[in-house]
Amino acid sequence: MHSKEHREPLEHRDHHAHMTRRILLKTDTRVLPILALLFLCSFLDRTNVGNAKIIGLAEDLHMTNAQYNQGLAVFYATYIASELPSNLVLKRLTPRLWLALLTCAWGVVTMCLGFVRSYGSFVAVRAVLGLTEGGLLPGMVLYLSGLYTRAELALRIGIFYTAASLSGAFGGLLARGLSAIGPRGGLEGWRWIFIIEGLLTVLCGLLALALLANHLATASFLTSDEQAFALRRLAGEARFSTASEREETFQWAEVRRGILNVQIWLSSTAYFAILAGLYSFGLFLPTIINGLGITSNSNQTQLWSVIPYAVATPVTVLIAFLSDRLQLRGVIMLFTLPVAILGYAVIANTGSSQAKFAMTCLMAIGMYSSVPCVLVWNANNSAGHYKRATTSALQLAVANAGGFVATFIYPSDQGPTYHKGHSIILGLLCYAWVAVLANVLYCCKTNRDKRNGKYAMYEGCGDDRDPTFMMVL
């Protein structure tokens, strides 16, 4: 009798662990590859203009460097404007339909970039591209936060975010190949980059429509027993149930609670600084490498631009894994950001071309590996669907304003050293480190206040104010 009483809980734990592994494996293999593919398409279609620029886009459209930068800035303005509204409608239209629709829409718009004939049409199409792309990343973060527990989220976001660094590597190779098509059919080589990559994006959107699940309760890749277990597993996490969030009705009070949250402004401004670096890196890396004098033509430059992204990819996955294993977000960033800070400090102040190129690898490693932590940190510390939807979108709206900075800090007349541009990003990354430290300390204080009973009036409220909901550092 005594042995049976001990055997049953052990058998129960074994069953729980077995079911958890099965559900995670199925969800990881059916959802993450699709999201990674969509995100890769998003980054490709956002930054391929940098590849097109060095093989004739600006010359053929008779654009000055200032006009080119203005066209990039318009994209970021519409991109930012679309993020919060997109996240608020995602629940009503369902993630599967909305994410697929956005992908197909910006794929078509990207194809249109291959047919622009003037600066005006270039700016107009880039504006529409921003509107259609803006909802993807906040939508994916919100979607994943309903499929995984808080302890599982960073690695999964890290996995699909590596698609961003892969897109840099893949984008350089793809641009090299596609540019060789033209001139053909009356179209220059740079136009074929947009046309073919846009067509591939549309196909990926249709694939997402066919294969994505809206939530685990109706996922076709899970059995009925697995669906029920998955919901119980998510609902059992500190009483903050994903299942109950699906029944939550919209309230403006939750939107206000998200907007007035201290953590979101610390994390979003830190992310703003990181994205200013990431976007300028993606947009101007071919130009920077071109100015180092280590390549003899634009085709070699495209290939050399693959290396920093390829180096950053495995490191990003490793850092995301450690972040989940240690259940730390901001603390991890306090160690990853200095890698990028070192890279920018050296590249801005050295004359060696070889050293400068080596620093581009450090810059990529430090910035890309920090992003999964900052992305998931907000989702970890927000409970309640509409509060999390608000903070996820707001964080990205503020952060993507870094795109405005990115478009104007590397003017061609500062090449090939770009000392001013590198120094600006260096300063921003130093600010990001301070903001992350402040957020870690704020979360520590909130947890201490909860343990001391200062949040007792919120017990049982079912959101992140509950004293049992501890902030992730």
Phi, psi and omega in degrees: 000314180298317180292326179295321181296329179274335182286323184296314177298324178296316178296322179296317179295321178297318179296317180299314181295319180296314180295321179298315179298317180297315182293316180296319179298314181294318180293317180300317186279339181261333185256310187299317179300324180291315179296320178299321179295317179295319182290324175299315178299320181298313181291322177300312185285344177273324188252355181296344177297330177294321176291321181292328183298317186281356178240022168125355183302307184298318181294316183292330179265003178056046180260137170282168178298322179295319179294321177301314180295324178296322177297322177293320182295322178299320177303312183292328179297312180286328177301311181295318183298334186270350191291306183294312177303322180298316181292329181286337179262351184302318182296321182290319182272351182078141182302318183301310182291316187291314181295321179293319180297315178300317183296313179298321182296312182285338174297316178296318181296321178299318177301322180297331178299335179287353183240006180290149185235359183207169177299318181299315180291327176299313181296317182298315181291322177296326178295315179293325177300318178297319179299321184278331182275336191302328185276354188292301187295311177300326178293320180291320178296315178297318179298312181294328181293345175264358180251339185231158175283169181301326184282350185251356195280322186297317180298319182292317177294324177298321181295313182283335179286338175298342175300332178293314179289325176296326181297327177295316178292310182295322182298320178296316179293316182294318180298321178300317181287316184290326180295338180285347180294315185271169357286130180210142181063026181077012183240135178290165183300321182295331179293325181292334175302311181293316185295310183290317180294324176295319178297318178298323179296317178301317179297321178293324177297319178294324177296318178297319178299324182280330192247336183290149174255144180290318176200169187292337181295336181236014183294123183291339182277357175251145173287168180299322178294319180292323176300313180296317181294320180300318179292320178296322181295316179291321181290336182278000182275094175054034176066013180255093195268127172296324179298316180291329179296332178293338178267354183293135178265155183293135176221130178296334179299324179289325176296315179297320180299324177290318183293324184270010181283128182296318184301321185295326181284327175291314182289323183289324178287327174296318179293325175304314181296319180294316182290330174302320177289315183295316182291318178295326177297312181294322184281326190244000179304313178302321180294318180297314180296322178303323183279353181281341180076019180262356176236155184260345179204172184294329179296317176295323179299317178302319182289319179295331180291347178290325192300309181301321179293318181296324178290322184288333187299303181296327180294321179299316179295318180298315180295320178297320177298313179296323180299317177291318182296319182271350185055048178228140179242289181299322180300320177298319181295333177297343178256334180277322182300321178300336177295314178291322179301317177299316180301313181290325180297320182284314184296332180282346189227015177241153179259352183281124179295321180295318178294320179300316180294319178301323180292331177299330177291318177295320178300314180295316181300309184296319183283311183296321182288343178278335189294314179303324180295313182288327178295313185280338182302314179296315180296324178297324188257015176236130175231145192104122189304310188283333173291315180293323177299319180292311183292324178298314181288320181295318178302316182286328178295314178295315184297319183288349171297344173300338176297328177295317178298315185300324186285342188245357188262359178236058177295149186297333182287355177261357179286161002269359185279324181050043183299316183296315180297314178298321182292324178297313179295323177302313178298318180296319180292326174296319175299317181303318180299317180294318180295321177296317178299317179299321180292321177300315180294323178295318178295322176300316180296318179299315178297321178295319178296323178294318178294332181271006173087009182286347178248020185299330182293346180261008182300129179083006183287340175082011176230192189287356175278345180302136182297342177275351179269100182269138181288138175278133182278000000 
